[in-house]
């Protein structure tokens, strides 16, 4: 049996070692068994605590938070200690078997002493970690990255532009870089590349901020995007707009930043978003993209970079990349040459090259490539730019079943607007205004491409025929009606429909803007699934055949700008009809519409001969699903009557007050909360009052909106009586104001009344913040627009004619804000 003394040690040291084994403070040998039991228990407890803590950490990390450094340190210490303890516990049987004399001695005293000492030490370490393993918070906000990388598919033809932009940014004397070029040319892709370069190249910027601006300049959106990039907390969401400006200014005031602004359509006032002006001292920079060279000047760009269409070689390279898949040279020997011709027909426009290239990627039949050449080779100028309002396009989509028909309280369809927004941002559609109404149109090259893709790659039952603006005098005889899903013959010279086509699959038929005088009775006889029918702008079309009742699936019918004067019995049998447009028609009565067309959601009567009177209001109340209504009123009492019917009044989006002679007209911002356009014409009204009391629910008074938040266009023509129009302050989102031939008008905004309104509603003190067009014509007594000319960041058009008493200074103060 081995002794407890080491023979290798000097005798004094050996004796001292032995004494420690028996009588030392540690008494490690005698405590081995107890300490091992304690260690096994505490390490299990520590492991359970670690698992619980990791669970808490995982939950917080799933929320986007990052574990605290002290928590990470504790978990690392536990992992390391657990590993050492596990190894130590593996020797437990051996060390226990060595103990003799009731555990006071060991067969290998020195070894057991060292082992017992280590066990005691680890036990204390475990106990210490247990005491430190209680955390109130386990994770905190994740630090923001310097750059948020953007995904880019390809930058063919842009590499040199990226280099030029990068060189400009790094020059200390440069502060603002403007990148401009036509839509779809690759400006956003270039800005993506610049953004990513900040994560690839060494630079001393603290943060890179990406903001999408777009045509409808919204400072609130810009502030929110910047704060979302700068702050990991969400507290800023509860701040006022002024507080957001201060927060941005405070954060960026101590950083060297680069602000990337994509898609500017007008100047952005940096003071309104809290962004410090870049200087050589702060080293910060601004880079923006725009379609307008003028915006570059307005933004005071130190350098302007124009993006041109790709060269033929660059276009060919991008097209080949987009086609991908089987290399062109491995397909039919004629295909590479055809592909090159197609790429040339895209005129170097990257968007067209990408979209058409991807559409051709799976095509290996040479005949389809040849057909593509024929279709795309059609000259763009043969097609007029067809423009369509956003709401009209959405109505098409709803009727076709592309999107759900769910509408908000104001009648709008969010899903439709989201899709349009996506198409605009992708440069597949271009935004503009059609008669002061938001609309879209398509780039010529993309339009040709879309027609070709739609006619070539759809399923057989999805085929379409589009022959718009090609001066057709008759409906073409070569149209295969039986195999088509959609047909557009708009903007032609067609006068008659003289035969009976069989159209088992036809869902959309567009015949608007023609010369139709009549429609044969049997024309609609075999169109069982037609859901969209547009006959608008056929000004000589005065009646519809009774056989229109055959269109049992019809949901959308547009008869605007026709001479239709009555609703035929056949039309009233279209019980699935959801949208009926009768604007600018001679329709005089809607009697029976409430029971005949019970599913109507949209009814447009603006500028028709139908007036809101007791009879029509009663009829309209029968339309339980109505969401959008436009119409006309000649009687102030009838206007008050319709405003008292909350459900009906809230549907009114476009209102024409004509030949109204009364002292006072009251407009209620709650009842007419959905109003978008107001036209007052040929009337004599001494005063226009604004009310925001809820007529039916007085308890909601405090929550009622004091303004017309959706009202964007106001037209006042031949309006006699009022001397001022201060009530316009209640339309803070007004974009278009046209006032003409109003002989009594002396000022637009009266100073005293404006101050009274501003004292009660501080956010209404400054008029015309979103005004884009202002027209003042034939106002002989007009002396003042407003006492203190406001800043007009959005004004694009300002017209003053025959206003002889309006001072030159007043005109110039507005004209200096006018954008080119």
Secondary structure, 3 states (H helix, E strand, C coil): CCCCCCCCCCHHHHHHHHHHHHHCCCCCCCCHHHHHHHHHHHHHHHHHHHHHHHHHHHHHHHCCEEECHHHHHHHHHHHHHHHHHHHHHHCHHHHHHHEECCCCEECCHHHHHHHHHHHHHHHHHHHHHHHHCCCCCCEEECCCCCCCCCCCCCCCCCHHHHHHHHHHHHCCCCCEEEEECCCCCCHHHHHHHHHHHHHHCCCCCCEEEEEECCCCCCHHHHHHHHHHHHCCCCHHHHCCHHHHHHHHHHHHCCCCEEEEEEEECCCCCHHHCCCCCCCCCCCCEEEEEECCHHHHHHCCCCEEEECCCCCHHHHHHHHHHHHCCCCHHHCCCCHHHHHHHHHHHCCCCHHHHHHHHHHHCCCCCHHHHHHHHHHHCCCHHHCCCCCEEHHHHHHHHHHHCCCCCCCCCCCCCHHHHHHHHHHHHCCCCEEEEECCEEEEECCHHHHHHHHHHHHHCCCHHHCEEECCCCCCCCCCCCCCHHHCCEEECCCCCCCEECCCCECCCCCEEECCCCCCCEECCCCCCECCCCCEEECCCCCCCCCCCHHHHHCCCCCEEECCCCCCCCCCCCHHHCCCCCEEECCCCCCCCCCCHHHHCCCCCEEECCCCCCCCCHHHHHHHCCCCCCCEEEEEECCHHHHHHHHHCHHHHCCEEEEEEECCEEEEEEEECCCCCCCCEEEEEEEEEEEEEEECCCCCCHHHHHHCCCCCCCCCEEEEEEEEECCCCHHHHHCCCCCEEEEECCCCCCECCCHHHHHHHHHHCHHHCCCCCCCCEEEEECCCCCCECCCCCCCCCCCCEEEEECCCCCCHHHHHHHHCCCCC
